[in-house]
Structure formats: structure tokens, C-alpha cells
Amino acid sequence: MFFVIDVGNSHTVTGLYSKDKLVGEWRLKSDSKSTADELAICYDALFTMAGIDKTKIKGIVLASVVPTLETAWRNCCRKHFKGCPEKDLFVVAVEDIRDLISVKLDNPKEVGADRLVNGIAAWNEFQCNLIVIDFGTAITFDCINERCEYLGGSILPGIAISLEALANKTAKLPHIDVAVPPASIIGKTTTQAMKGGILYGYGAMIDGLVQGISREMVTAGEKIKVVATGGMARIIEPFTTSIDQIDSRLTLKGLEIIYKKKVNR
């Protein structure tokens, strides 16, 4: 078995694979103050509840955008995953995956590991010009061409950040849940108005950015596929016409590919 870990700013998503089968998947809040021992206690409990023998884990792939948690996870894996040799702990870094995706940026080290992992997963499935949209703490647009070259992308505040800013920076606007959509753009109450503004507004913004990016990436008539992932993808999908496919496990699939290409060769 092998264990894959994606440490994001808000959540950490992990998956456990037995050969080609995903046998365990967990999504927990990222706490930048967690220690290696605390992480071990948490996942020991999860593995026990799932009836998983941790000593059978022979490889680990870690992608992180939170430096303090990356250090904690490294130490956790070294100290508490005794069945996994040090050489089979792979931490995703741009310089180590150049054979899987070519990064065409002025400073390749600036790009987040999760964005490259998503690009690898999407390209391996579709092998065409791609825009990958990840609806996380931030919403990222990542552009990969048909040669699996990472061209760059765009970043904007995530939906949860915008909702939090509205509630915290205004006197009368409440905290709201957008899981239940509004009936129309024109709201008859403050809550409906906020939902309409956020969901229809973000939908229009997604469509506009996809159109602009597509014009820069491909010439007229060439196809481009838009793949979305992240916790808010399905909530925003009804309000945009641009998303071709949603894959909630895109990052896990990318980490699985990296394991098979870089660790278990």
C-alpha cells in the first residue's frame, strides 16, 4: 500500500492506495500548529477505524503549500511510518518532476505543488490543451498545453474568503451558507441578494476568465478542455457554462501517478 497527502491552506486531503485501488480517503482541517506526533495520533485513529494496518504502507507522496505542516508531515512520516523506507518518502518539488510536467515560468519554484499535481493528473487523462480550475481557499486557474507544459495561470480569492470578508467588513451583512442556491439573481432578502451576487457573480467571472485564457492559449478552432476540482466546484457549476468536467479526486490521482512514476518504478 502507499499513502498520498495533499496539504492545503484550509484542508489536508489524504488517500490510501492498494495497488490501483483507493481504499481510504480522508479530508481534515489543516492546522499549521500541528506537530508530527499529533498528526500520527490522528491518522492512527483513522487507520484503526478503517481496519488498516499502517505497517503495510511502503511508500508516501507528500505535496504541501504550508511550509510548517510540510515539516511536521515529513517528521511524522519518518518517525511513525516504520514500514516506509526514507527513500520511498517523496516530497513533490518542481525540480523533481520535470520529466512529468515542464514548467514554463520565470521562476518555476513559485508554483504550488498542488497545481502541478492537478496538471499532471488532468493531462494524463485527456492529453490535450487544458484549463484546470481548483476551487479551494483561493481559486486557481492552471494552463497546460497538449505537450504537458505548464504555462502559468490566474489566482483569485475563493468563495469562502469572499463570504467571510463580506460578513466581517460590513455592519449588517450576515454569515451565509451558499449550499442552497437562490432562485434568481435579484434577491428579495439580504441573504438572497448575497447568494445571488456570490454564485452568479463568480459564475460570470469564471466564464470570463476561461474565455480570456482560451484566447491566449489556443488559436481559433482549437479545442481546450476545462476540468474543475476542489470543495466548491459542484456548488458553482450550475452558475457557469465553462466547466466540462468535475473531478473531486484530481489531486489524489496526480499523487498516485507521481508515486508510480517516481517511487515505485
N, C-alpha and C positions, 0 to 999 in steps of 0.2 A: 504494500500500500504506500501511497505518497500523499502528502499534505500540502495544500496550497493556501496562501494567505495574502489577502489584499487589504492593506491598512489605509483607509481613507481618513479625511479630516473629521467626518461625523460618525462613520461606521466602519467596522472591520468585518469583512466577509471572508469566510474560510470554507474550504471544501476538502473532503477526503475521498480519494480515488482508490479503487481496487482494480488494477489494470485499466480498462477503458470505461469503467462504470463509476459514476458518482454515487457513493454510498453514504455520504454525510455532508450536510451543508448548514452553516450557522451564520447569522448576522447579528452582531453585537455592537453596542455603542463604543466608539473609540474614546478612551480616556488617556490623555497624554501623560498622566502621572502614574499609570500602571507600571508595576515592576515586573521583572521576569518571573518571580515566584507567584505573583498574583495572577499573571496570565496562565501559568501552569496549573494553579488551583482551579481556575475557571474551566479550562479545557479538559482537565482530568475529570471534572464532574460531568461535562457534556459527553465525553467519550464513554464514561461509565453508564450514563443513562441510555446511550445508544448501543451498549454492549460491544464496544470496540476495544481491542487490545492495542494500546499505544505502542507497545514494543515491536509491533509488526510494521510500523511506519519506517520505511527505509530511505525516503527522500523527502525534501521540503523545498518549495519555491516560495520566496517572500518578495512582495512588491509593496513599497510604502512611500507615502508622501508626507509622513510625520516623522522627522528625524529621531525624536526622543522615543517614540514607540518602535521605530526600526531597531534601535539599540536594545530595547527591552526584549523584543522578539528574538533578535539574534542570541542574546544571552539565554533566553528561555529555551530555545531550540538546542543550544549546546549543552545546557545543564540538565534538561528534563526529558529530552527525546533521545534516550540512550541507544535506541535501535538504529538511529540515523547517523552515519559517519559524518565527520566535519566536511569531507569533500562532497557530500551529497546534500549540503545546505547551499542553495543557490539564491543569492540576493540579486534581484533584477537591477541592472545598471546599463545605461545606453551603450557603453563601450564593450559590454559582454554579449550583446545580442545583435551586433551589426550584421551578422550573417542571416538574421531572421527579418530584420527591417532596417532599411537605410534611412538615416535621419538627415534631412536636408535643411538644417537650421544653422544660423550664425554661431550659436553656442548649443550644441546638441545636449549638453548636460542640464540645460534648463528645463527640458520637457519632463513632465511627471511620468514615473514608471507605469502607472495605471493606464495612461493614454497610449503608450507604446504597446502595452499588453492587449488593450482593446483593438488596436490597429492590427496586430498580428492575428488575433482571433478572427476578425472580420475578413481580412484579406485571405486567410487560409480557407475560409468558407466560400467566398464569392470571386476572388481573384479578378477584380475589376476596379475602376475608379470608385472611391468610397468617401462618404462623409459619415463619421461616427459621432453621434451625439450622446454624451453621458450626462444624465440629469442627476447630479449629485449636489453637494454643498455649493459648488459652482457648476454651471452648465458649460461643458467644453465641446467644441466642435473640432474634430481631428480629421485632417485631409490626407488620404492615402491614395496614390495613383495605382494604375494597373501593374506597375513594376514593383510594387510593395515599397515605395519610397514615401516616407513621412514628410509631408510638405509644410506642415505647420497647422495653424487653426485659429480659433477665436475662443475667448473666455468671457462669460458674463455671470452676474450674481444668480445663484439658484433661487428657485421659487420660495423655499423656506426662509432664506435670508431676506428676500423682499417682503414677505409677510411679517417677519419679525421687526423689520425696520419700520413698516407702516404702523404697527401696534405700539412700538416703543418710542417713536419720534413724534407721535401725534397724541393730542389730549383725549380724543373721543373715539378713535378707531380701535376696535377690539382685536384680540387674537382670534383667528378663524381657522376652520378646517375646510380645505378645498376638495376633500374626497367626494363630497356630494356637490355636483356642479350646479350652477344657476340655470334657470330656464331660458334666460336671454341675456344679451349684453347690457341692456338697460335695466338696472336694478331698482326695485321698489322699496328696498330697505338698505341700510348701510352695509350689512353683511352681504346681501346680493350684489350690491354695487362693487364691493371689494372682490368678490369671487369673479364677477364678470370682467373686471379690469385685469385681474391677475391671469385668469385662464385664457380669455380671448386675446388679451394683450400679449402674453407670452407665445400663444399660438401664432399670432401675426408676426411677432418678432422672429420666431423660428423659421417661418416660411420666407421672410425677407432675407434672413442670413443665408439660408440654403440657396436661394436664388442668386444672391450675390457671389457666394463662394463657388457655385457651379459655373458662373460666367468666367471666373478667374481660372478655374481648374481645367475645364474641358471646352473644346470648340463646339459650335452649334451642330446638333445631331448626335454627338457622342453621349453615351449613357453614363449616368452616375447613380449609385445606389446609396440610400440613406438608411443607416442602421442606428437604432436608439437602444440605450440601456440605462440602468440607474433606477432608483426607487420611485421617481416621479414620472417616469416615461409613460406609463399607462394612463396616468391622470391627465397628462397634457395631450396625448394622442388624438382624442376627439376634436381638439381645437386647432389642429394643424393638418394640412394636406400633404406635407412633405415627407413624412416618415414612411418608408417602405416596409420595415420590419423591426419588431422589438425583440431583443434577446436579453432577458434578465440575467442570464448566466454568461454573458460575453466575456467578462474578466476572468472568471474561473476557467473558461475554455482556453483563453490565451495562456494562462498559467500552466494548464495541462500541456499545451503544445510546447511551451518552454521547457517543462520538465522532460518531456520525451526527446527534445532536440539537444538539450544542454546537459542533462543529468543522466538519464537512463539511455545512454547511446550504445 
